[in-house]
């Protein structure tokens, strides 16, 4: 089957969903630009900053579209075939993930820019609020571990391409370090000079391209520098990335988060454009099996693991933390919630499809299928760039940096959110509390990253592969908990029966799939000889989720209507 034909169908369906279901959601949630958003009401130019939608969309998109829509679809496509993966990406993003992201953003702006956890506190119980905060913090640990390790893996070793060219992991690391410095310089210039955003973009985007080229000429190879193995160097890079997260999480948003999100947004658009280039002119066909079976090689069954393996490309609880943690404090007007909340989730589904297409073009048994997902992603997309004359090595380096860029956006936001939660628990709201909260958030990931997990055969396996299903299950369960809180809010304040269908049904589906998957993982760990530390955390998460579900049932059984945090806008 022609990959181009599949792509046309996929993007047409996503576009139709945006222009049909998107406006329906806007009407149901009563978006009204006459209602001042928290960004305008509480403006402090630190956290609350009214931001134009074109700027905020790129920042939000860059923050939510990290390794999830790349790694998850590739793993699921290889395991179960590309058709089940594609169906879940489309159905999930349109009816579950898009609704989840949009609703979380609107819920936050209707509650003075506070997090989704505060929505739970206002409309359920204080106990549910504490459970939810605890759940979020533990889930963030899984995200940080999985994404840090998969990024560190791209900074070591060398990849010899079919044409004989070499792509150095140390070169990717160098480009990455330069890339992290550029947004800081850009942020300082935007803040303290008259440099416009447009001119800054014209200046700094070419510098990013220069960093990609320069990296391969001055590789930062820790294995050679310290005389260690690549595996040990990967551990060092993991610790280094976490140290970066500590610093980035306490920086003002204008200094790093916003300018890097802006530049990272262009990477995402470039990635999408590259995928479209390959689809239009590559002449590719879907040669990988459409369906490989109900069970993967590791014993994972299609249901429920497809629905937790593909997380960010279809639905992701992490998105609610971004939407209610940082984006809601920058939303300039309410109607921007449709493109930024719902629209970016559909764009992320497009990212997930393009990632999946790098599997679709493989033949079963192709040695590339045995590589790590970042390599499969970079190899597939770099072929598109060679169509216009870019060398394969430079194209690979570009795509690997694009991958790490997506992950950075998620990592430091996760750390920042973990810091917020610690501060909420402890009341440490000063600068010292910010540093302590951030330090506590990265301690657990440090422990997990320095361990060396072993597979069933006793051989070392990547840390991210151990954590991916745990991350997926906890992430999807977080989405279910978010949808539960939103459904209760809408029921308590408006008796909105439509919410039982629009947010309630997706909530129950994600609850079922996530608890089933997490229970299966824990049972497998127990049968293998007892709970590991990461499995024990999973058991705690399952307990918290069950307790919160009970709290939700009690709330519905004995509803106690409360007035909304601010007056609901009335349609004109």
DRENNU-460221 format. One line per field, with one value per residue (C-alpha): residue number from 1; residue in three letters; x, y, z. Coordinates in Angstrom, 1 decimal, decimal comma. Example, Ala and Ser with C-alpha at 12.3 -4.5 7.8 and 13.67 -1.06 7.14 Angstrom:
i: c(1|2)
aa: c(ALA|SER)
east: c(12,3|13,7)
north: c(-4,5|-1,1)
up: c(7,8|7,1)
***
This chain:
i: c(1|2|3|4|5|6|7|8|9|10|11|12|13|14|15|16|17|18|19|20|21|22|23|24|25|26|27|28|29|30|31|32|33|34|35|36|37|38|39|40|41|42|43|44|45|46|47|48|49|50|51|52|53|54|55|56|57|58|59|60|61|62|63|64|65|66|67|68|69|70|71|72|73|74|75|76|77|78|79|80|81|82|83|84|85|86|87|88|89|90|91|92|93|94|95|96|97|98|99|100|101|102|103|104|105|106|107|108|109|110|111|112|113|114|115|116|117|118|119|120|121|122|123|124|125|126|127|128|129|130|131|132|133|134|135|136|137|138|139|140|141|142|143|144|145|146|147|148|149|150|151|152|153|154|155|156|157|158|159|160|161|162|163|164|165|166|167|168|169|170|171|172|173|174|175|176|177|178|179|180|181|182|183|184|185|186|187|188|189|190|191|192|193|194|195|196|197|198|199|200|201|202|203|204|205|206|207|208|209|210|211|212|213|214|215|216|217|218|219|220|221|222|223|224|225|226|227|228|229|230|231|232|233|234|235|236|237|238|239|240|241|242|243|244|245|246|247|248|249|250|251|252|253|254|255|256|257|258|259|260|261|262|263|264|265|266|267|268|269|270|271|272|273|274|275|276|277|278|279|280|281|282|283|284|285|286|287|288|289|290|291|292|293|294|295|296|297|298|299|300|301|302|303|304|305|306|307|308|309|310|311|312|313|314|315|316|317|318|319|320|321|322|323|324|325|326|327|328|329|330|331|332|333|334|335|336|337|338|339|340|341|342|343|344|345|346|347|348|349|350|351|352|353|354|355|356|357|358|359|360|361|362|363|364|365|366|367|368|369|370|371|372|373|374|375|376|377|378|379|380|381|382|383|384|385|386|387|388|389|390|391|392|393|394|395|396|397|398|399|400|401|402|403|404|405|406|407|408|409|410|411|412|413|414|415|416|417|418|419|420|421|422|423|424|425|426|427|428|429|430|431|432|433|434|435|436|437|438|439|440|441|442|443|444|445|446|447|448|449|450|451|452|453|454|455|456|457|458|459|460|461|462|463|464|465|466|467|468|469|470|471|472|473|474|475|476|477|478|479|480|481|482|483|484|485|486|487|488|489|490|491|492|493|494|495|496|497|498|499|500|501|502|503|504|505|506|507|508|509|510|511|512|513|514|515|516|517|518|519|520|521|522|523|524|525|526|527|528|529|530|531|532|533|534|535|536|537|538|539|540|541|542|543|544|545|546|547|548|549|550|551|552|553|554|555|556|557|558|559|560|561|562|563|564|565|566|567|568|569|570|571|572)
aa: c(UNK|UNK|UNK|UNK|UNK|UNK|UNK|UNK|UNK|UNK|UNK|UNK|UNK|UNK|UNK|UNK|UNK|UNK|UNK|UNK|UNK|UNK|UNK|UNK|UNK|UNK|UNK|UNK|UNK|UNK|UNK|UNK|UNK|UNK|UNK|UNK|UNK|UNK|UNK|UNK|UNK|UNK|UNK|UNK|UNK|UNK|UNK|UNK|UNK|UNK|UNK|UNK|UNK|UNK|UNK|UNK|UNK|UNK|UNK|UNK|UNK|UNK|UNK|UNK|UNK|UNK|UNK|UNK|UNK|UNK|UNK|UNK|UNK|UNK|UNK|UNK|UNK|UNK|UNK|UNK|UNK|UNK|UNK|UNK|UNK|UNK|UNK|UNK|UNK|UNK|UNK|UNK|UNK|UNK|UNK|UNK|UNK|UNK|UNK|UNK|UNK|UNK|UNK|UNK|UNK|UNK|UNK|UNK|UNK|UNK|UNK|UNK|UNK|UNK|UNK|UNK|UNK|UNK|UNK|UNK|UNK|UNK|UNK|UNK|UNK|UNK|UNK|UNK|UNK|UNK|UNK|UNK|UNK|UNK|UNK|UNK|UNK|UNK|UNK|UNK|UNK|UNK|UNK|UNK|UNK|UNK|UNK|UNK|UNK|UNK|UNK|UNK|UNK|UNK|UNK|UNK|UNK|UNK|UNK|UNK|UNK|UNK|UNK|UNK|UNK|UNK|UNK|UNK|UNK|UNK|UNK|UNK|UNK|UNK|UNK|UNK|UNK|UNK|UNK|UNK|UNK|UNK|UNK|UNK|UNK|UNK|UNK|UNK|UNK|UNK|UNK|UNK|UNK|UNK|UNK|UNK|UNK|UNK|UNK|UNK|UNK|UNK|UNK|UNK|UNK|UNK|UNK|UNK|UNK|UNK|UNK|UNK|UNK|UNK|UNK|UNK|UNK|UNK|UNK|UNK|UNK|UNK|UNK|UNK|UNK|UNK|UNK|UNK|UNK|UNK|UNK|UNK|UNK|UNK|UNK|UNK|UNK|UNK|UNK|UNK|UNK|UNK|UNK|UNK|UNK|UNK|UNK|UNK|UNK|UNK|UNK|UNK|UNK|UNK|UNK|UNK|UNK|UNK|UNK|UNK|UNK|UNK|UNK|UNK|UNK|UNK|UNK|UNK|UNK|UNK|UNK|UNK|UNK|UNK|UNK|UNK|UNK|UNK|UNK|UNK|UNK|UNK|UNK|UNK|UNK|UNK|UNK|UNK|UNK|UNK|UNK|UNK|UNK|UNK|UNK|UNK|UNK|UNK|UNK|UNK|UNK|UNK|UNK|UNK|UNK|UNK|UNK|UNK|UNK|UNK|UNK|UNK|UNK|UNK|UNK|UNK|UNK|UNK|UNK|UNK|UNK|UNK|UNK|UNK|UNK|UNK|UNK|UNK|UNK|UNK|UNK|UNK|UNK|UNK|UNK|UNK|UNK|UNK|UNK|UNK|UNK|UNK|UNK|UNK|UNK|UNK|UNK|UNK|UNK|UNK|UNK|UNK|UNK|UNK|UNK|UNK|UNK|UNK|UNK|UNK|UNK|UNK|UNK|UNK|UNK|UNK|UNK|UNK|UNK|UNK|UNK|UNK|UNK|UNK|UNK|UNK|UNK|UNK|UNK|UNK|UNK|UNK|UNK|UNK|UNK|UNK|UNK|UNK|UNK|UNK|UNK|UNK|UNK|UNK|UNK|UNK|UNK|UNK|UNK|UNK|UNK|UNK|UNK|UNK|UNK|UNK|UNK|UNK|UNK|UNK|UNK|UNK|UNK|UNK|UNK|UNK|UNK|UNK|UNK|UNK|UNK|UNK|UNK|UNK|UNK|UNK|UNK|UNK|UNK|UNK|UNK|UNK|UNK|UNK|UNK|UNK|UNK|UNK|UNK|UNK|UNK|UNK|UNK|UNK|UNK|UNK|UNK|UNK|UNK|UNK|UNK|UNK|UNK|UNK|UNK|UNK|UNK|UNK|UNK|UNK|UNK|UNK|UNK|UNK|UNK|UNK|UNK|UNK|UNK|UNK|UNK|UNK|UNK|UNK|UNK|UNK|UNK|UNK|UNK|UNK|UNK|UNK|UNK|UNK|UNK|UNK|UNK|UNK|UNK|UNK|UNK|UNK|UNK|UNK|UNK|UNK|UNK|UNK|UNK|UNK|UNK|UNK|UNK|UNK|UNK|UNK|UNK|UNK|UNK|UNK|UNK|UNK|UNK|UNK|UNK|UNK|UNK|UNK|UNK|UNK|UNK|UNK|UNK|UNK|UNK|UNK|UNK|UNK|UNK|UNK|UNK|UNK|UNK|UNK|UNK|UNK|UNK|UNK|UNK|UNK|UNK|UNK|UNK|UNK|UNK|UNK|UNK|UNK|UNK|UNK|UNK|UNK|UNK|UNK|UNK|UNK|UNK|UNK|UNK|UNK|UNK|UNK|UNK|UNK|UNK|UNK|UNK|UNK|UNK|UNK|UNK|UNK)
east: c(0,0|1,2|2,4|1,2|-2,4|-2,4|-0,9|-3,6|-6,3|-4,7|-4,1|-7,5|-9,2|-7,2|-8,2|-11,8|-11,8|-10,3|-12,9|-15,9|-15,3|-13,1|-15,9|-18,2|-15,9|-15,5|-19,3|-19,7|-17,1|-18,4|-15,2|-15,6|-12,9|-14,7|-13,6|-10,1|-7,7|-5,4|-2,4|-4,0|-5,6|-2,5|0,2|3,6|5,9|7,4|4,8|1,7|2,5|-0,1|1,5|0,4|-1,1|1,5|4,3|2,4|1,3|4,9|6,0|3,1|3,6|7,3|6,7|4,1|5,6|8,7|9,9|6,4|5,0|8,3|9,3|5,8|4,4|7,7|7,7|4,0|4,3|7,2|5,4|1,8|1,9|1,2|-2,6|-3,5|-1,1|-2,5|-6,1|-5,3|-3,4|-6,3|-9,2|-7,3|-6,1|-9,5|-11,8|-9,6|-6,3|-7,6|-10,5|-8,3|-5,7|-8,4|-10,5|-7,5|-6,4|-10,0|-10,4|-7,2|-8,0|-11,5|-9,7|-7,4|-4,6|-4,2|-3,2|-5,6|-4,8|-6,5|-9,5|-9,7|-9,4|-12,2|-14,7|-13,9|-12,2|-8,9|-8,0|-8,4|-6,2|-3,4|-3,7|-3,6|-0,6|1,3|0,3|1,5|4,9|5,5|4,4|6,8|9,7|8,9|8,8|12,1|13,9|12,6|13,2|16,6|17,9|16,6|18,3|21,6|21,7|21,9|25,0|27,3|28,8|28,9|26,5|28,0|25,5|25,0|27,0|30,0|29,4|29,7|27,4|28,9|26,9|29,5|28,8|25,0|26,0|28,0|25,3|22,9|25,0|25,3|21,6|20,9|23,0|21,4|17,9|19,5|21,3|18,1|16,1|18,5|18,5|14,7|14,5|17,1|17,4|15,0|15,5|12,2|11,0|11,0|14,6|15,7|14,2|16,1|19,3|19,1|17,6|20,6|22,8|21,0|21,8|25,4|25,5|24,3|27,1|29,8|28,8|30,1|33,4|34,0|32,4|32,1|32,8|32,8|33,8|37,1|37,6|37,2|38,3|35,0|32,6|29,7|27,3|29,2|29,4|25,6|25,2|27,4|25,3|22,1|23,5|24,5|21,1|19,5|21,9|20,7|17,1|17,8|19,1|16,5|13,6|14,4|15,2|12,6|10,4|11,5|15,2|15,0|11,5|9,9|12,8|13,7|10,1|10,0|13,1|11,9|8,6|10,4|12,2|8,8|7,5|10,7|10,2|6,6|7,7|10,5|8,0|5,6|8,6|9,3|5,6|5,2|8,4|9,9|7,6|7,5|5,1|4,0|6,0|6,0|3,2|-0,1|-0,8|1,8|-0,4|-2,2|1,0|4,4|7,7|8,0|4,6|2,7|-0,8|-2,3|-4,9|-4,1|-0,5|-1,1|-3,1|-0,3|2,7|1,4|0,9|1,7|0,7|-2,9|-3,5|-1,1|-1,8|1,5|-0,2|-2,6|0,3|1,7|-1,7|-2,6|0,9|2,5|0,3|-2,8|-0,8|0,2|-3,1|-3,9|-7,6|-10,0|-10,6|-6,9|-7,6|-9,0|-5,8|-3,5|-5,3|-7,1|-5,1|-1,7|-2,9|-4,0|-0,6|1,1|-1,0|0,6|4,0|3,1|2,0|5,2|7,2|5,1|5,8|9,5|8,4|5,9|8,6|10,7|10,6|10,1|13,6|15,3|18,3|17,3|14,1|16,4|17,9|16,7|13,6|15,6|17,8|14,9|13,2|16,4|17,2|13,7|13,4|17,0|16,1|13,6|16,3|18,6|15,9|16,9|20,7|21,5|24,2|22,9|25,2|24,2|20,5|20,9|22,6|19,8|17,1|18,9|19,2|15,5|14,7|16,8|15,3|11,8|12,9|14,6|11,4|9,6|12,4|12,8|9,1|8,6|11,3|9,7|6,3|7,8|9,3|5,8|4,4|7,1|6,6|2,8|3,3|5,9|5,0|8,5|7,6|10,8|14,0|15,5|12,3|12,6|16,1|15,2|12,0|13,9|16,7|14,2|12,5|15,7|17,0|14,8|15,7|19,4|18,9|17,1|19,5|22,6|21,2|21,7|18,5|18,8|16,5|15,0|18,2|20,3|21,8|21,8|18,9|18,3|16,8|14,3|12,9|12,2|10,5|8,6|5,6|5,6|5,7|3,0|0,7|1,1|0,9|-2,4|-3,7|-2,9|-5,0|-7,9|-7,6|-7,5|-10,7|-12,3|-11,6|-12,9|-16,1|-16,7|-16,1|-18,5|-21,2|-20,9|-21,0|-23,2|-24,9|-23,5|-24,9|-22,9|-19,7|-20,6|-20,1|-17,5|-15,1|-16,6|-16,5|-12,8|-12,1|-13,5|-11,7|-8,3|-8,9|-9,6|-6,7|-4,2|-5,1|-5,1|-1,7|-0,2|-1,6|-0,1|3,3|3,2|2,1|4,9|7,4|6,0|6,2|9,8|10,9|9,5|9,0|11,8|11,9|10,3|7,5|6,9|6,3|3,9|2,0|1,7|0,4|-2,3|-3,4|-3,6|-5,6|-8,1|-8,6|-9,1|-11,7|-13,6|-13,5|-15,0|-17,8|-18,6|-18,7|-21,2|-23,3|-23,5|-23,1|-22,4|-22,7|-20,2|-20,0|-17,3|-14,1|-15,1|-18,4|-19,0|-19,2|-22,5|-22,5|-23,4)
north: c(0,0|3,5|5,4|8,6|7,3|6,4|9,8|11,7|9,8|10,4|14,1|14,6|12,9|15,0|18,2|17,2|16,5|20,0|21,9|19,8|18,4|21,3|23,9|21,6|21,4|25,2|25,6|23,0|24,6|28,1|29,8|33,6|36,2|38,7|36,7|37,8|34,9|34,4|35,5|39,0|39,1|38,0|39,2|39,2|38,5|35,6|32,8|34,7|36,2|36,9|35,3|35,5|32,2|31,7|31,8|29,9|27,2|26,4|26,4|24,1|21,8|21,5|20,7|18,0|16,4|14,8|11,2|9,8|10,3|9,0|6,0|4,7|4,3|2,8|0,2|-0,6|-0,7|-3,2|-5,3|-5,5|-4,1|-0,7|-0,9|-1,3|1,4|3,8|3,2|4,0|7,1|8,5|7,5|8,3|11,7|12,9|11,5|11,1|12,9|16,1|16,3|15,7|18,4|21,0|20,3|20,4|23,8|25,3|23,9|25,6|29,0|28,8|28,2|31,2|29,4|26,7|23,1|20,3|19,0|22,2|21,5|18,1|19,7|22,2|19,7|16,4|16,2|17,4|13,7|13,2|16,3|14,9|11,5|13,2|15,3|12,2|10,3|13,1|13,4|9,6|9,5|12,4|10,2|7,6|10,2|11,7|8,4|7,0|10,3|11,0|7,5|7,5|10,9|9,8|6,8|9,0|10,7|7,7|5,4|5,7|4,7|3,5|4,2|2,1|4,5|4,3|7,7|7,9|9,6|10,2|10,2|12,6|14,9|14,8|15,7|18,7|20,0|19,5|21,5|24,4|24,2|24,6|27,7|29,5|29,9|31,5|34,0|34,6|35,1|37,7|39,6|39,6|40,7|43,4|44,7|45,9|42,8|41,6|38,0|37,8|39,1|36,7|33,8|34,9|35,0|31,9|29,3|29,4|29,1|25,9|24,5|25,6|23,7|20,5|20,7|21,7|19,0|16,2|17,9|18,5|15,4|15,4|11,7|11,0|7,3|8,4|11,4|9,3|5,9|4,2|2,0|3,5|2,1|3,9|7,1|6,8|6,8|9,9|11,6|10,7|12,4|15,4|15,8|15,6|18,4|20,4|19,8|21,1|24,4|24,7|24,1|27,2|29,6|32,2|31,0|34,0|33,0|29,4|27,8|30,3|30,9|27,2|26,3|28,7|27,3|23,7|24,4|25,1|21,7|20,1|21,9|21,0|17,4|17,4|19,1|16,5|13,7|15,3|15,6|11,9|11,0|13,1|12,3|9,3|6,8|4,7|1,7|0,2|-3,1|-3,9|-6,3|-4,5|-6,9|-9,2|-10,8|-10,3|-10,9|-9,4|-11,2|-10,1|-11,6|-8,2|-8,5|-6,0|-5,1|-3,4|-2,7|-1,0|1,7|2,4|1,9|4,7|7,4|10,9|10,2|9,4|10,6|11,6|12,6|14,5|17,0|18,0|19,0|21,2|22,7|23,5|24,1|26,5|27,0|28,2|31,0|32,3|31,9|35,4|34,8|31,9|31,0|30,3|27,1|25,4|25,6|25,3|22,6|20,5|21,5|20,6|17,2|16,5|17,8|15,4|12,6|13,7|13,4|10,0|8,9|10,1|8,2|5,1|5,5|4,9|1,4|1,0|1,3|-1,5|-5,1|-7,7|-8,9|-5,6|-5,2|-1,5|-2,8|-4,1|-0,7|1,7|3,8|7,1|5,5|4,1|7,5|9,4|6,9|7,0|10,8|11,3|9,4|12,2|14,9|13,0|13,6|17,3|16,5|16,6|14,1|11,1|11,8|15,5|14,4|11,8|14,3|16,8|14,3|13,0|16,6|17,1|14,1|15,3|18,8|17,4|15,5|18,5|20,4|17,7|16,9|20,4|21,0|17,7|18,8|22,2|20,6|18,2|21,2|22,9|19,8|19,6|23,2|22,7|19,9|21,7|25,3|26,1|28,9|30,9|30,6|28,1|26,0|26,0|24,6|22,0|20,9|20,6|18,6|16,2|15,7|14,5|12,3|9,3|9,4|9,5|6,2|4,4|5,7|4,4|0,9|-1,6|-3,6|-7,1|-8,9|-12,4|-13,9|-12,1|-9,6|-5,9|-4,0|-0,2|1,5|3,3|-0,1|-1,2|2,0|2,6|0,4|1,6|5,2|4,5|2,9|5,6|8,3|7,0|6,5|10,1|11,0|9,0|10,8|14,2|13,3|12,2|15,5|17,4|15,4|16,0|19,7|20,0|17,9|19,9|23,3|22,9|19,5|19,0|15,7|15,8|15,6|12,0|11,1|13,6|13,2|10,4|7,6|8,3|8,4|5,0|3,5|4,9|3,7|0,2|-0,1|1,5|-0,5|-3,7|-2,9|-1,9|-5,0|-7,2|-5,5|-6,0|-9,6|-10,3|-8,7|-10,8|-14,0|-13,2|-13,3|-10,3|-6,6|-4,3|-0,7|0,5|-2,1|-1,1|2,4|1,1|-0,7|2,5|4,3|1,6|2,0|5,8|5,5|3,0|5,3|8,3|6,4|5,6|9,3|10,1|7,6|9,0|12,5|11,5|9,5|12,4|15,5|18,8|21,5|24,3|27,7|27,9|29,6|32,5|33,2|31,1|33,2|33,3|32,9|36,1)
up: c(0,0|-0,9|2,2|0,6|0,3|4,0|4,9|3,0|4,8|8,2|7,9|6,2|9,2|11,7|9,9|9,7|13,5|14,2|12,2|13,4|16,9|18,0|17,7|19,5|22,4|22,4|22,6|25,3|27,5|26,7|25,6|25,6|24,9|27,1|30,2|31,3|31,5|34,5|32,4|32,1|35,6|37,5|35,2|36,9|33,9|35,8|35,6|34,4|31,0|28,3|25,2|21,6|20,4|17,6|20,2|22,9|20,4|19,5|23,1|24,2|21,2|21,9|25,6|25,0|21,9|23,4|23,1|23,6|20,1|18,6|20,8|21,6|18,1|16,9|19,7|19,3|15,5|15,7|18,3|17,0|13,4|12,0|11,6|15,3|16,2|13,6|14,6|18,3|17,3|15,4|17,7|20,8|19,7|18,4|21,1|24,1|24,0|22,4|24,7|27,7|26,8|25,9|29,0|31,3|29,9|30,2|33,7|34,8|33,3|35,0|38,3|38,2|36,4|39,1|38,4|37,7|41,2|42,6|40,5|42,1|45,6|44,9|43,5|45,2|48,6|50,2|50,5|46,8|46,2|48,3|46,5|43,1|44,0|45,2|42,1|39,8|41,6|41,3|37,7|37,0|38,3|35,7|32,9|34,0|34,2|30,8|28,9|30,5|29,6|26,1|25,5|27,1|24,9|21,8|23,2|23,2|20,6|16,8|14,1|10,8|8,0|4,9|2,8|5,2|6,9|10,6|13,0|16,4|19,6|21,1|18,2|19,0|22,6|21,5|19,2|22,1|24,5|22,0|21,4|25,1|25,3|22,4|23,9|27,0|24,9|22,9|26,1|27,5|24,2|24,0|27,6|27,8|24,2|21,5|19,5|18,1|18,2|14,4|14,1|17,0|15,0|11,9|13,8|16,1|13,8|11,5|14,6|15,5|12,1|12,6|15,9|14,2|11,7|14,2|16,7|14,4|14,1|17,8|19,5|23,2|23,7|27,5|27,0|25,4|27,7|30,9|29,5|30,3|28,3|26,4|29,0|31,8|29,7|29,2|33,0|33,2|30,6|32,5|35,6|33,6|32,0|35,5|36,7|33,8|34,8|38,3|36,9|34,2|36,6|38,7|35,8|34,9|32,0|29,8|30,2|28,9|28,7|26,3|23,8|23,8|23,3|20,4|18,7|19,5|17,9|14,6|15,0|15,3|12,2|10,4|11,4|10,1|6,9|6,4|6,9|4,4|1,9|2,2|1,9|-1,3|-3,1|-1,5|-3,3|-0,1|0,4|3,6|3,6|7,3|8,3|9,1|11,9|13,6|16,2|19,5|21,5|21,3|21,7|25,3|26,2|26,1|24,7|22,3|24,9|27,1|26,2|22,8|24,7|27,2|24,9|22,6|25,2|24,0|20,4|21,4|25,0|27,7|31,3|31,2|28,9|31,6|33,8|31,0|30,1|33,7|35,0|32,6|29,5|31,3|32,9|29,5|27,5|26,2|25,5|26,0|22,4|22,0|24,0|20,9|18,7|21,7|23,6|21,0|17,9|19,2|20,3|16,7|15,5|17,9|16,4|13,1|14,7|16,0|12,5|10,9|13,5|12,8|9,1|9,8|10,8|8,0|5,3|6,9|5,8|8,5|9,6|8,5|11,0|11,5|13,3|16,0|16,7|19,4|18,5|18,2|15,6|13,7|13,8|12,6|9,9|8,5|8,4|7,2|4,0|3,3|3,6|1,2|-1,5|-1,6|-1,5|2,3|3,2|5,2|8,1|8,4|8,1|10,8|13,1|12,5|13,3|16,4|17,7|16,9|19,0|22,0|21,6|22,1|25,2|26,8|26,7|28,6|31,1|32,6|32,6|34,5|37,0|37,4|38,0|40,5|42,3|42,4|44,0|46,7|47,4|47,7|50,2|52,3|52,0|50,8|48,5|48,6|46,5|49,0|48,7|44,9|45,0|47,6|45,8|42,6|44,2|45,9|42,5|40,8|43,6|42,8|39,0|39,9|41,9|39,0|36,4|38,1|38,3|35,5|34,8|33,4|31,1|31,5|30,0|32,6|30,0|30,5|28,9|28,5|31,5|29,4|28,1|31,6|32,5|29,2|30,0|33,6|32,4|29,8|32,4|35,0|32,3|31,0|34,5|35,1|32,1|33,5|36,9|35,1|33,2|36,4|38,1|35,0|34,8|38,5|38,1|35,2|37,0|40,3|38,7|35,7|35,9|32,4|31,4|28,2|30,3|31,2|27,5|26,3|29,3|31,4|28,9|27,9|31,7|32,2|29,2|30,2|33,8|32,6|30,2|32,5|35,6|33,6|32,2|35,5|37,2|34,5|34,9|38,7|38,4|36,0|38,4|41,3|39,4|38,4|42,0|43,8|43,4|42,2|43,4|40,2|40,5|44,1|43,0|40,4|43,2|45,1|42,0|41,5|45,1|44,8|41,6|43,1|46,1|44,0|41,9|45,1|46,0|42,6|43,0|46,4|45,0|42,3|44,7|47,1|44,9|46,7|44,1|44,5|42,7|40,1|40,9|38,6|36,8|33,8|30,6|28,9|25,1|23,2)
***
